Amino acid sequence: MTSPENSASPRRMERRDAIKWMMTAVASTALLDHDVLGATAAEAAKAGAKAGVGYGTDPNLLKAYKPGEVWPLTFNDAQRKSAAALCDVILPADAKGPSASSVGVHDFIDEWISAPYEGHASDQQTIVNGLAWLDRESQKRFSRGFVALDERQTTAICDDICHLPRAKPEFRTAAQFFRRFRDLAAGGYYTTPEGMKDIGYTGNVALEKFDGPPPEVLQKLGLA
């Protein structure tokens, strides 16, 4: 990966699409907290989340939300670039599908950590601090930011933090960040059409032909 630090910011997806995506991920993946969207604004404030009214449990997904209208987003341009770069280290493009950043996984993560619901505030702190650590570590080792590193250099850093049980003491906090970021990235990617295709998930589709239950099953139930 060779992305210059002054490269254009990754394409931003429509917030309506990102919010709908977040709802889908919450409903369909065990990686993400199953009841987090049921939290009240008061609970979110108590947990220390950013100010934002949220949309309750029944959002209007036909509405094109503007930035900051539902809740303020977290990432600045530099953080979005770093998040996109890390997404592509974790889920690069291959023969089965596109890279994570090309389908907007970094925007999914931004929506997730910005949401004013219980549990999201801690994720926000973990992700923001972790991205800052990545840049500091990149500067320390290679004298340039994470998004400017090549594949060998990003791998060298990520190898030190990609498995928490094996992480050295000085890398344990960074490893906790990587684990959470990886879970969010995977939860986002594999709820996209591209990610579902990658794992062979076809969803609820009509069969071309269905002749009914097998006769032995009907017989066992006393229906034949």
C-alpha positions in Angstrom: 0.0 0.0 0.0 1.5 3.3 -1.0 -0.9 6.2 -0.4 0.7 9.6 -0.2 -0.3 11.6 2.9 -1.5 14.5 0.8 -3.7 12.3 -1.4 -7.3 13.1 -1.8 -9.6 12.1 1.0 -11.4 8.8 0.4 -14.8 9.2 -1.2 -17.5 9.9 1.3 -20.7 7.9 1.0 -24.2 9.3 1.6 -25.0 9.4 5.3 -28.4 7.8 4.6 -26.6 4.8 3.2 -24.1 4.7 6.0 -26.8 4.9 8.7 -28.9 2.2 7.0 -25.7 0.1 6.8 -25.1 0.5 10.5 -28.6 -0.6 11.3 -28.2 -3.7 9.1 -24.9 -4.6 10.8 -26.4 -4.2 14.2 -29.3 -6.5 13.3 -27.3 -9.2 11.5 -23.8 -9.6 13.0 -22.9 -11.0 16.4 -19.7 -8.8 16.4 -21.7 -5.8 17.3 -23.8 -5.1 20.3 -27.3 -6.4 19.6 -29.3 -3.9 21.8 -27.2 -0.8 21.4 -29.7 1.1 19.2 -32.4 0.7 21.9 -30.5 2.9 24.3 -32.1 6.3 25.2 -30.4 9.6 24.7 -30.2 9.9 28.5 -28.3 6.6 28.7 -26.0 7.7 26.0 -25.2 11.0 27.7 -24.6 9.1 31.0 -22.1 6.9 29.1 -20.3 10.0 27.8 -21.3 9.9 24.1 -21.0 13.0 21.9 -24.0 15.3 21.8 -26.5 14.2 19.3 -30.2 13.5 19.3 -30.0 10.2 17.4 -33.0 8.8 15.6 -34.5 6.4 18.2 -35.3 3.0 17.0 -37.3 3.8 13.9 -35.2 6.1 11.6 -36.6 7.6 8.4 -34.2 5.9 6.0 -35.8 7.6 3.0 -34.4 10.9 4.2 -31.1 12.2 3.0 -29.5 13.3 6.3 -26.9 16.1 6.2 -23.6 16.0 8.1 -24.3 16.8 11.7 -28.1 16.6 11.4 -28.5 13.3 13.3 -25.2 13.3 15.1 -21.8 14.9 14.5 -19.3 12.7 12.8 -16.0 12.0 14.5 -13.3 11.6 11.9 -11.4 14.5 10.5 -9.8 14.2 7.0 -6.6 12.7 8.4 -8.4 10.2 10.6 -10.6 9.1 7.6 -7.5 8.5 5.5 -5.8 6.5 8.3 -9.0 4.5 8.9 -9.4 3.7 5.2 -5.7 2.6 5.0 -6.1 0.3 8.0 -9.3 -1.1 6.6 -7.4 -2.1 3.5 -4.7 -3.7 5.5 -7.3 -5.9 7.2 -9.5 -6.5 4.1 -7.5 -5.8 0.9 -8.9 -6.3 -2.6 -8.5 -9.8 -3.9 -10.0 -12.1 -6.4 -13.1 -12.5 -4.3 -14.0 -8.9 -3.8 -13.0 -5.2 -3.5 -11.0 -3.6 -0.7 -12.8 -2.4 2.4 -12.2 1.2 1.8 -13.6 1.0 -1.8 -17.0 0.1 -0.4 -16.9 2.7 2.4 -16.1 0.6 5.5 -14.3 3.5 7.0 -17.5 5.6 6.8 -19.4 2.8 8.5 -16.9 2.9 11.3 -17.1 6.7 11.5 -20.9 6.5 11.9 -20.6 3.7 14.4 -18.2 5.5 16.8 -20.1 8.8 16.4 -23.6 7.5 17.3 -25.0 8.8 20.7 -26.0 5.4 22.0 -24.7 3.4 24.9 -21.4 1.7 24.2 -20.4 3.8 21.3 -18.5 6.4 23.3 -16.0 3.8 24.5 -15.5 2.7 20.9 -15.0 6.3 19.8 -12.2 6.7 22.3 -10.6 3.4 21.4 -10.7 4.1 17.7 -9.6 7.7 17.8 -6.7 7.0 20.2 -5.7 3.9 18.2 -5.5 5.8 15.0 -3.3 8.5 16.7 -1.1 5.7 18.0 -0.7 4.3 14.5 0.6 7.6 13.2 2.9 8.1 16.1 4.3 4.6 15.7 4.7 5.1 11.9 6.6 8.3 12.4 8.7 6.6 15.1 9.7 3.7 12.9 9.6 5.1 9.4 9.5 8.9 9.7 6.1 9.2 7.9 2.4 8.8 8.6 0.6 5.5 8.4 -1.2 6.3 5.1 2.2 6.9 3.4 3.7 3.5 4.4 4.2 0.7 1.9 2.8 -2.8 2.4 5.9 -4.1 4.1 5.9 -1.3 6.6 2.2 -1.4 7.5 2.5 -5.2 7.9 5.4 -4.7 10.3 3.4 -2.5 12.6 0.2 -4.5 12.3 2.0 -7.8 13.0 2.9 -6.4 16.5 -0.7 -5.6 17.4 -2.9 -8.0 15.4 -3.2 -10.7 18.1 -3.8 -9.5 21.6 -2.7 -12.7 23.5 0.7 -12.5 21.8 1.2 -8.7 22.0 4.2 -7.4 23.9 3.3 -5.3 27.0 4.1 -2.1 25.2 1.7 -3.0 22.4 -1.3 -4.3 24.4 -3.3 -1.1 24.3 -2.7 -0.8 20.6 -3.7 -4.5 20.2 -7.0 -3.9 22.0 -7.6 -1.0 19.5 -6.7 -3.3 16.5 -9.1 -6.0 17.8 -12.0 -3.7 18.0 -11.3 -1.9 14.7 -11.0 -5.3 13.0 -14.3 -6.4 14.4 -16.0 -3.3 13.2 -14.4 -3.5 9.8 -15.4 -7.1 9.4 -18.9 -6.4 10.6 -19.2 -3.6 8.2 -17.6 -5.3 5.2 -19.5 -8.6 5.4 -22.9 -6.8 5.5 -22.2 -5.2 2.2 -23.4 -6.9 -1.0 -19.7 -7.3 -2.0 -18.9 -8.9 1.4 -21.9 -11.2 1.3 -20.9 -12.4 -2.2 -17.3 -13.0 -0.9 -18.6 -15.5 1.7 -21.2 -17.0 -0.6 -24.2 -15.7 1.3 -27.2 -15.4 -1.0 -29.9 -14.4 1.5 -33.6 -15.0 1.2 -34.1 -15.8 -2.5 -36.9 -17.6 -4.2 -36.2 -21.2 -5.4 -36.6 -21.9 -9.1 -38.7 -25.0 -8.3 -40.1 -26.4 -5.0 -42.0 -29.7 -5.1 -42.9 -29.5 -1.4 -41.5 -31.5 1.6 -40.1 -35.0 1.0 -42.7 -37.7 1.3 -40.8 -39.3 4.2 -41.1 -36.1 6.2 -44.8 -35.7 5.5 -45.3 -39.4 6.5 -43.5 -38.9 9.8 -45.7 -35.9 10.6 -48.8 -37.9 9.8 -49.6 -35.7 6.8 -49.2 -38.3 4.1 
